[in-house]
Amino acid sequence: MIRMFLASALAALFAVFGAAADTQDVYTIPNLEVDETAPTLIQAREQAMAAARLTGAHILINKITLAEDRIAAGGVPVDGELANRLSAAVDVQEETAGAGRYKGTLRVVYNPRMVRAHLDGLNVPYVDTQAPLSLMVPLASSADLEAEWREVLGPANPGALAPYVTANLAGYSAYSDWNAISPEAGSLRARRGVLAELMGRDGAWRVSVSTVTAAGTEAIGITSPVPTLDEASTAMVGLLEENWKRASIIRGGERTQAKATVRYTSLAEWNTLRGALARSPLVSDFRTTAVARDGAVVTFAYLGDPQRLQNDLLQRGVALGDEPQAGWVLRSAVSAAGIP
């Protein structure tokens, strides 16, 4: 029992560190292109850093908030001084410098505490926890177009609010369910699937987006027409992030205290279940009150109603049920597919 308790304590630490890493990903804005000139190279470089901080701050705020909430608050203005306070570091991805000109690609890391305090002060709700990792399934009308679409999507987008890893296997279709997707999803540690079906033609591409979990397939929507595949990918990610924000942002309301029994078959599964709860934007004050080899008792507080909590956890591969004798019971909804 002592050995199991120590292992569980270590698992809890890993879950906390994993959530912190996710937050750092959200607050990192890469690929900011700058091109500044000044009387000296030092001045040009300083101008480029300031421009990257300002542009990145606007991108970050738009990333974690909804447009209607920003409008309701009268906007979220950001000037150079504020952008400097919100930022924590600027990293150089690429640079070319000389003769009073600085050109490059920069990555800015922002301070979560400072950004949250700024938005809280303006009463703008936000969500800065990532959606569950998805297996991105590119679909198209032909094998060649599907291969091109897969290349545009890239292997992964770890810093997005709705992160994904792209499927490598062939044979999926718009009718693929969780049973079809879960083997590859499990191997890549993805908790859900995303069917991204490319439609249209050159100059007018659209993407039909659906999510796939153990509970079934849910249609998210279809993006507006865009000229290029790169823009189609951006629109698709935007649609996923918009959906995630609408599902996760809570505007006020009281937290409800809850107690649940967690059932698991291994320490790895227990760690996964803990991690899912730690990453949920609806859950706080998570505590473990008892641990055994195949189960644990936990307490936590949650925002919203139980159905919303149930849906959020299911997206993360956790099934929440209500049993007559035990009350709320949490189990893995994906362990049968081989996801640890």
Contacts in CASP RR format, 6 or more apart in sequence:
PFRMAT RR
TARGET T0000
AUTHOR 0000-0000-0000
METHOD contacts of the structure
MODEL  1
MIRMFLASALAALFAVFGAAADTQDVYTIPNLEVDETAPTLIQAREQAMA
AARLTGAHILINKITLAEDRIAAGGVPVDGELANRLSAAVDVQEETAGAG
RYKGTLRVVYNPRMVRAHLDGLNVPYVDTQAPLSLMVPLASSADLEAEWR
EVLGPANPGALAPYVTANLAGYSAYSDWNAISPEAGSLRARRGVLAELMG
RDGAWRVSVSTVTAAGTEAIGITSPVPTLDEASTAMVGLLEENWKRASII
RGGERTQAKATVRYTSLAEWNTLRGALARSPLVSDFRTTAVARDGAVVTF
AYLGDPQRLQNDLLQRGVALGDEPQAGWVLRSAVSAAGIP
1 292 0 8 1.000
4 267 0 8 1.000
4 291 0 8 1.000
4 292 0 8 1.000
4 293 0 8 1.000
5 291 0 8 1.000
7 267 0 8 1.000
8 267 0 8 1.000
8 270 0 8 1.000
8 288 0 8 1.000
8 291 0 8 1.000
8 296 0 8 1.000
11 267 0 8 1.000
11 270 0 8 1.000
11 271 0 8 1.000
11 274 0 8 1.000
12 274 0 8 1.000
12 288 0 8 1.000
14 271 0 8 1.000
15 271 0 8 1.000
15 274 0 8 1.000
15 275 0 8 1.000
15 278 0 8 1.000
16 278 0 8 1.000
18 275 0 8 1.000
18 278 0 8 1.000
19 129 0 8 1.000
19 275 0 8 1.000
19 278 0 8 1.000
19 279 0 8 1.000
22 129 0 8 1.000
22 130 0 8 1.000
22 279 0 8 1.000
23 112 0 8 1.000
23 128 0 8 1.000
23 129 0 8 1.000
24 109 0 8 1.000
25 130 0 8 1.000
25 158 0 8 1.000
25 159 0 8 1.000
25 163 0 8 1.000
26 63 0 8 1.000
26 64 0 8 1.000
26 128 0 8 1.000
26 129 0 8 1.000
26 130 0 8 1.000
26 159 0 8 1.000
26 161 0 8 1.000
27 60 0 8 1.000
27 109 0 8 1.000
27 110 0 8 1.000
27 111 0 8 1.000
27 112 0 8 1.000
27 115 0 8 1.000
27 128 0 8 1.000
28 107 0 8 1.000
28 108 0 8 1.000
28 109 0 8 1.000
28 110 0 8 1.000
28 159 0 8 1.000
29 56 0 8 1.000
29 59 0 8 1.000
29 60 0 8 1.000
29 107 0 8 1.000
29 108 0 8 1.000
29 109 0 8 1.000
29 110 0 8 1.000
30 93 0 8 1.000
30 107 0 8 1.000
31 93 0 8 1.000
31 105 0 8 1.000
31 107 0 8 1.000
32 52 0 8 1.000
32 55 0 8 1.000
32 56 0 8 1.000
32 105 0 8 1.000
32 106 0 8 1.000
32 107 0 8 1.000
32 108 0 8 1.000
33 104 0 8 1.000
33 105 0 8 1.000
34 48 0 8 1.000
34 49 0 8 1.000
34 51 0 8 1.000
34 52 0 8 1.000
34 102 0 8 1.000
34 103 0 8 1.000
34 104 0 8 1.000
34 105 0 8 1.000
34 106 0 8 1.000
35 48 0 8 1.000
35 101 0 8 1.000
35 102 0 8 1.000
35 103 0 8 1.000
35 104 0 8 1.000
36 44 0 8 1.000
36 45 0 8 1.000
36 47 0 8 1.000
36 48 0 8 1.000
36 51 0 8 1.000
36 101 0 8 1.000
36 102 0 8 1.000
36 103 0 8 1.000
37 44 0 8 1.000
37 100 0 8 1.000
37 101 0 8 1.000
37 102 0 8 1.000
38 44 0 8 1.000
38 46 0 8 1.000
38 47 0 8 1.000
38 100 0 8 1.000
39 100 0 8 1.000
40 100 0 8 1.000
41 97 0 8 1.000
41 98 0 8 1.000
41 99 0 8 1.000
41 100 0 8 1.000
41 101 0 8 1.000
41 102 0 8 1.000
43 100 0 8 1.000
44 97 0 8 1.000
44 100 0 8 1.000
44 101 0 8 1.000
44 102 0 8 1.000
45 97 0 8 1.000
45 102 0 8 1.000
47 102 0 8 1.000
48 102 0 8 1.000
48 103 0 8 1.000
48 104 0 8 1.000
48 106 0 8 1.000
49 90 0 8 1.000
49 106 0 8 1.000
50 80 0 8 1.000
50 83 0 8 1.000
50 84 0 8 1.000
52 90 0 8 1.000
52 106 0 8 1.000
52 108 0 8 1.000
53 80 0 8 1.000
53 83 0 8 1.000
53 84 0 8 1.000
53 86 0 8 1.000
53 87 0 8 1.000
53 90 0 8 1.000
53 108 0 8 1.000
54 78 0 8 1.000
54 79 0 8 1.000
54 80 0 8 1.000
54 83 0 8 1.000
56 83 0 8 1.000
56 108 0 8 1.000
56 110 0 8 1.000
57 78 0 8 1.000
57 82 0 8 1.000
57 83 0 8 1.000
57 86 0 8 1.000
57 87 0 8 1.000
57 108 0 8 1.000
57 110 0 8 1.000
58 78 0 8 1.000
60 110 0 8 1.000
60 115 0 8 1.000
61 70 0 8 1.000
61 76 0 8 1.000
61 78 0 8 1.000
61 115 0 8 1.000
61 119 0 8 1.000
62 70 0 8 1.000
63 161 0 8 1.000
63 241 0 8 1.000
64 115 0 8 1.000
64 119 0 8 1.000
64 126 0 8 1.000
64 127 0 8 1.000
64 128 0 8 1.000
64 161 0 8 1.000
64 245 0 8 1.000
65 76 0 8 1.000
65 119 0 8 1.000
65 124 0 8 1.000
65 125 0 8 1.000
65 126 0 8 1.000
65 245 0 8 1.000
66 125 0 8 1.000
66 242 0 8 1.000
66 245 0 8 1.000
66 246 0 8 1.000
66 249 0 8 1.000
69 124 0 8 1.000
69 125 0 8 1.000
69 126 0 8 1.000
69 249 0 8 1.000
70 76 0 8 1.000
70 124 0 8 1.000
73 122 0 8 1.000
73 123 0 8 1.000
73 124 0 8 1.000
75 122 0 8 1.000
76 119 0 8 1.000
76 122 0 8 1.000
76 124 0 8 1.000
78 86 0 8 1.000
82 118 0 8 1.000
85 114 0 8 1.000
86 110 0 8 1.000
86 111 0 8 1.000
86 114 0 8 1.000
86 115 0 8 1.000
86 118 0 8 1.000
87 108 0 8 1.000
87 109 0 8 1.000
87 110 0 8 1.000
87 111 0 8 1.000
88 109 0 8 1.000
88 110 0 8 1.000
88 111 0 8 1.000
89 108 0 8 1.000
89 109 0 8 1.000
90 106 0 8 1.000
90 107 0 8 1.000
90 108 0 8 1.000
90 109 0 8 1.000
91 106 0 8 1.000
91 107 0 8 1.000
91 108 0 8 1.000
91 109 0 8 1.000
92 104 0 8 1.000
92 105 0 8 1.000
92 106 0 8 1.000
92 107 0 8 1.000
93 104 0 8 1.000
93 105 0 8 1.000
93 106 0 8 1.000
93 107 0 8 1.000
94 104 0 8 1.000
94 105 0 8 1.000
95 102 0 8 1.000
95 103 0 8 1.000
95 104 0 8 1.000
95 105 0 8 1.000
96 102 0 8 1.000
96 103 0 8 1.000
96 104 0 8 1.000
97 103 0 8 1.000
112 128 0 8 1.000
115 128 0 8 1.000
116 126 0 8 1.000
116 128 0 8 1.000
119 125 0 8 1.000
119 126 0 8 1.000
125 249 0 8 1.000
125 250 0 8 1.000
125 251 0 8 1.000
125 252 0 8 1.000
126 249 0 8 1.000
127 161 0 8 1.000
127 244 0 8 1.000
127 245 0 8 1.000
127 248 0 8 1.000
127 249 0 8 1.000
127 281 0 8 1.000
129 248 0 8 1.000
129 279 0 8 1.000
129 280 0 8 1.000
129 281 0 8 1.000
130 159 0 8 1.000
130 160 0 8 1.000
130 161 0 8 1.000
130 162 0 8 1.000
130 163 0 8 1.000
130 279 0 8 1.000
131 161 0 8 1.000
131 162 0 8 1.000
131 163 0 8 1.000
131 240 0 8 1.000
131 241 0 8 1.000
131 244 0 8 1.000
131 248 0 8 1.000
131 315 0 8 1.000
132 190 0 8 1.000
132 191 0 8 1.000
132 192 0 8 1.000
132 276 0 8 1.000
132 279 0 8 1.000
132 315 0 8 1.000
132 316 0 8 1.000
132 317 0 8 1.000
133 163 0 8 1.000
133 164 0 8 1.000
133 165 0 8 1.000
133 188 0 8 1.000
133 189 0 8 1.000
133 190 0 8 1.000
133 191 0 8 1.000
133 192 0 8 1.000
134 162 0 8 1.000
134 163 0 8 1.000
134 164 0 8 1.000
134 165 0 8 1.000
134 190 0 8 1.000
134 191 0 8 1.000
134 192 0 8 1.000
134 193 0 8 1.000
134 194 0 8 1.000
134 211 0 8 1.000
134 240 0 8 1.000
135 164 0 8 1.000
135 165 0 8 1.000
135 166 0 8 1.000
135 167 0 8 1.000
135 181 0 8 1.000
135 184 0 8 1.000
135 185 0 8 1.000
135 186 0 8 1.000
135 188 0 8 1.000
135 190 0 8 1.000
135 192 0 8 1.000
135 193 0 8 1.000
135 194 0 8 1.000
136 153 0 8 1.000
136 164 0 8 1.000
136 165 0 8 1.000
136 166 0 8 1.000
136 167 0 8 1.000
136 193 0 8 1.000
136 194 0 8 1.000
136 196 0 8 1.000
137 167 0 8 1.000
137 172 0 8 1.000
137 176 0 8 1.000
137 181 0 8 1.000
137 193 0 8 1.000
137 194 0 8 1.000
137 195 0 8 1.000
137 196 0 8 1.000
138 146 0 8 1.000
138 149 0 8 1.000
138 150 0 8 1.000
138 153 0 8 1.000
138 166 0 8 1.000
138 167 0 8 1.000
138 196 0 8 1.000
138 198 0 8 1.000
139 146 0 8 1.000
139 149 0 8 1.000
139 172 0 8 1.000
139 173 0 8 1.000
139 174 0 8 1.000
139 195 0 8 1.000
139 196 0 8 1.000
139 197 0 8 1.000
139 198 0 8 1.000
140 146 0 8 1.000
140 148 0 8 1.000
140 149 0 8 1.000
140 197 0 8 1.000
140 198 0 8 1.000
141 198 0 8 1.000
141 199 0 8 1.000
145 198 0 8 1.000
146 198 0 8 1.000
148 229 0 8 1.000
149 196 0 8 1.000
149 198 0 8 1.000
149 229 0 8 1.000
150 166 0 8 1.000
150 167 0 8 1.000
152 229 0 8 1.000
152 230 0 8 1.000
152 232 0 8 1.000
152 233 0 8 1.000
153 164 0 8 1.000
153 166 0 8 1.000
153 196 0 8 1.000
153 233 0 8 1.000
154 166 0 8 1.000
155 165 0 8 1.000
155 166 0 8 1.000
156 163 0 8 1.000
156 164 0 8 1.000
156 165 0 8 1.000
156 166 0 8 1.000
157 163 0 8 1.000
157 164 0 8 1.000
157 237 0 8 1.000
160 237 0 8 1.000
160 241 0 8 1.000
161 241 0 8 1.000
161 244 0 8 1.000
161 245 0 8 1.000
162 237 0 8 1.000
162 238 0 8 1.000
162 240 0 8 1.000
162 241 0 8 1.000
162 243 0 8 1.000
162 244 0 8 1.000
164 190 0 8 1.000
164 194 0 8 1.000
165 188 0 8 1.000
165 190 0 8 1.000
167 181 0 8 1.000
167 184 0 8 1.000
168 184 0 8 1.000
169 184 0 8 1.000
172 180 0 8 1.000
172 181 0 8 1.000
172 195 0 8 1.000
174 195 0 8 1.000
174 197 0 8 1.000
174 208 0 8 1.000
174 210 0 8 1.000
176 195 0 8 1.000
176 212 0 8 1.000
177 212 0 8 1.000
177 216 0 8 1.000
177 217 0 8 1.000
178 193 0 8 1.000
178 212 0 8 1.000
178 213 0 8 1.000
178 214 0 8 1.000
178 216 0 8 1.000
178 337 0 8 1.000
179 337 0 8 1.000
181 193 0 8 1.000
181 212 0 8 1.000
182 214 0 8 1.000
182 334 0 8 1.000
182 337 0 8 1.000
182 338 0 8 1.000
182 339 0 8 1.000
183 337 0 8 1.000
183 338 0 8 1.000
185 191 0 8 1.000
185 192 0 8 1.000
185 193 0 8 1.000
185 334 0 8 1.000
185 337 0 8 1.000
185 339 0 8 1.000
186 334 0 8 1.000
186 337 0 8 1.000
186 338 0 8 1.000
186 339 0 8 1.000
189 339 0 8 1.000
191 213 0 8 1.000
191 276 0 8 1.000
191 315 0 8 1.000
191 316 0 8 1.000
191 317 0 8 1.000
191 334 0 8 1.000
191 339 0 8 1.000
192 211 0 8 1.000
192 212 0 8 1.000
192 213 0 8 1.000
192 315 0 8 1.000
192 317 0 8 1.000
193 211 0 8 1.000
193 212 0 8 1.000
193 213 0 8 1.000
194 209 0 8 1.000
194 210 0 8 1.000
194 211 0 8 1.000
194 212 0 8 1.000
194 240 0 8 1.000
195 208 0 8 1.000
195 209 0 8 1.000
195 210 0 8 1.000
195 211 0 8 1.000
195 212 0 8 1.000
195 217 0 8 1.000
196 207 0 8 1.000
196 208 0 8 1.000
196 209 0 8 1.000
196 236 0 8 1.000
197 207 0 8 1.000
197 208 0 8 1.000
197 209 0 8 1.000
198 205 0 8 1.000
198 206 0 8 1.000
198 207 0 8 1.000
198 229 0 8 1.000
198 232 0 8 1.000
199 205 0 8 1.000
199 206 0 8 1.000
199 207 0 8 1.000
199 208 0 8 1.000
199 222 0 8 1.000
200 206 0 8 1.000
200 225 0 8 1.000
202 227 0 8 1.000
203 225 0 8 1.000
203 226 0 8 1.000
203 227 0 8 1.000
203 228 0 8 1.000
204 225 0 8 1.000
204 226 0 8 1.000
204 227 0 8 1.000
205 225 0 8 1.000
205 226 0 8 1.000
205 227 0 8 1.000
205 228 0 8 1.000
205 229 0 8 1.000
205 231 0 8 1.000
205 232 0 8 1.000
206 222 0 8 1.000
206 223 0 8 1.000
206 224 0 8 1.000
206 225 0 8 1.000
206 226 0 8 1.000
206 232 0 8 1.000
207 222 0 8 1.000
207 223 0 8 1.000
207 232 0 8 1.000
207 235 0 8 1.000
207 236 0 8 1.000
207 239 0 8 1.000
208 219 0 8 1.000
208 221 0 8 1.000
208 222 0 8 1.000
209 219 0 8 1.000
209 220 0 8 1.000
209 221 0 8 1.000
209 222 0 8 1.000
209 223 0 8 1.000
209 236 0 8 1.000
209 239 0 8 1.000
209 240 0 8 1.000
210 217 0 8 1.000
210 218 0 8 1.000
210 219 0 8 1.000
210 220 0 8 1.000
210 221 0 8 1.000
211 217 0 8 1.000
211 218 0 8 1.000
211 220 0 8 1.000
211 315 0 8 1.000
212 218 0 8 1.000
213 314 0 8 1.000
213 315 0 8 1.000
213 317 0 8 1.000
213 333 0 8 1.000
214 314 0 8 1.000
214 317 0 8 1.000
214 319 0 8 1.000
214 333 0 8 1.000
214 334 0 8 1.000
215 314 0 8 1.000
215 333 0 8 1.000
220 239 0 8 1.000
220 240 0 8 1.000
220 243 0 8 1.000
221 239 0 8 1.000
223 232 0 8 1.000
223 235 0 8 1.000
223 236 0 8 1.000
223 239 0 8 1.000
224 235 0 8 1.000
226 232 0 8 1.000
226 234 0 8 1.000
226 235 0 8 1.000
247 308 0 8 1.000
247 311 0 8 1.000
247 312 0 8 1.000
248 281 0 8 1.000
248 282 0 8 1.000
248 312 0 8 1.000
249 281 0 8 1.000
250 281 0 8 1.000
250 282 0 8 1.000
250 303 0 8 1.000
250 304 0 8 1.000
252 303 0 8 1.000
253 303 0 8 1.000
253 304 0 8 1.000
255 284 0 8 1.000
255 285 0 8 1.000
255 301 0 8 1.000
255 302 0 8 1.000
255 303 0 8 1.000
256 301 0 8 1.000
256 302 0 8 1.000
256 303 0 8 1.000
256 304 0 8 1.000
257 299 0 8 1.000
257 300 0 8 1.000
257 301 0 8 1.000
258 299 0 8 1.000
258 300 0 8 1.000
258 301 0 8 1.000
258 302 0 8 1.000
258 328 0 8 1.000
259 297 0 8 1.000
259 298 0 8 1.000
259 299 0 8 1.000
259 328 0 8 1.000
260 297 0 8 1.000
260 298 0 8 1.000
260 299 0 8 1.000
260 300 0 8 1.000
260 320 0 8 1.000
260 327 0 8 1.000
260 328 0 8 1.000
260 329 0 8 1.000
260 330 0 8 1.000
261 295 0 8 1.000
261 296 0 8 1.000
261 297 0 8 1.000
261 298 0 8 1.000
261 326 0 8 1.000
261 327 0 8 1.000
261 328 0 8 1.000
261 329 0 8 1.000
261 330 0 8 1.000
262 270 0 8 1.000
262 273 0 8 1.000
262 295 0 8 1.000
262 296 0 8 1.000
262 297 0 8 1.000
262 298 0 8 1.000
262 329 0 8 1.000
262 330 0 8 1.000
262 331 0 8 1.000
263 294 0 8 1.000
263 295 0 8 1.000
263 329 0 8 1.000
263 330 0 8 1.000
263 331 0 8 1.000
264 270 0 8 1.000
264 273 0 8 1.000
264 294 0 8 1.000
264 295 0 8 1.000
264 296 0 8 1.000
264 331 0 8 1.000
264 332 0 8 1.000
265 294 0 8 1.000
265 332 0 8 1.000
265 335 0 8 1.000
266 340 0 8 1.000
268 340 0 8 1.000
269 332 0 8 1.000
269 335 0 8 1.000
269 340 0 8 1.000
270 295 0 8 1.000
270 296 0 8 1.000
272 332 0 8 1.000
272 339 0 8 1.000
272 340 0 8 1.000
273 318 0 8 1.000
273 330 0 8 1.000
273 331 0 8 1.000
273 332 0 8 1.000
274 286 0 8 1.000
274 288 0 8 1.000
276 313 0 8 1.000
276 316 0 8 1.000
276 317 0 8 1.000
276 318 0 8 1.000
277 283 0 8 1.000
277 286 0 8 1.000
277 298 0 8 1.000
277 300 0 8 1.000
277 313 0 8 1.000
277 318 0 8 1.000
277 330 0 8 1.000
278 286 0 8 1.000
279 316 0 8 1.000
280 302 0 8 1.000
280 309 0 8 1.000
280 312 0 8 1.000
280 313 0 8 1.000
280 316 0 8 1.000
281 312 0 8 1.000
282 302 0 8 1.000
282 303 0 8 1.000
282 304 0 8 1.000
282 308 0 8 1.000
282 309 0 8 1.000
282 312 0 8 1.000
283 300 0 8 1.000
283 301 0 8 1.000
283 302 0 8 1.000
283 309 0 8 1.000
284 300 0 8 1.000
284 301 0 8 1.000
284 302 0 8 1.000
284 303 0 8 1.000
285 299 0 8 1.000
285 300 0 8 1.000
285 301 0 8 1.000
286 298 0 8 1.000
286 299 0 8 1.000
286 300 0 8 1.000
287 298 0 8 1.000
287 299 0 8 1.000
287 300 0 8 1.000
288 296 0 8 1.000
288 297 0 8 1.000
288 298 0 8 1.000
289 297 0 8 1.000
289 298 0 8 1.000
289 299 0 8 1.000
290 296 0 8 1.000
290 297 0 8 1.000
298 330 0 8 1.000
302 309 0 8 1.000
306 320 0 8 1.000
309 320 0 8 1.000
310 320 0 8 1.000
310 321 0 8 1.000
313 319 0 8 1.000
313 320 0 8 1.000
313 330 0 8 1.000
314 320 0 8 1.000
314 333 0 8 1.000
317 332 0 8 1.000
317 333 0 8 1.000
317 334 0 8 1.000
317 339 0 8 1.000
318 330 0 8 1.000
318 331 0 8 1.000
318 332 0 8 1.000
318 333 0 8 1.000
319 330 0 8 1.000
319 331 0 8 1.000
319 332 0 8 1.000
319 333 0 8 1.000
320 328 0 8 1.000
320 329 0 8 1.000
320 330 0 8 1.000
321 328 0 8 1.000
321 329 0 8 1.000
321 330 0 8 1.000
321 331 0 8 1.000
322 328 0 8 1.000
322 329 0 8 1.000
323 329 0 8 1.000
332 339 0 8 1.000
END
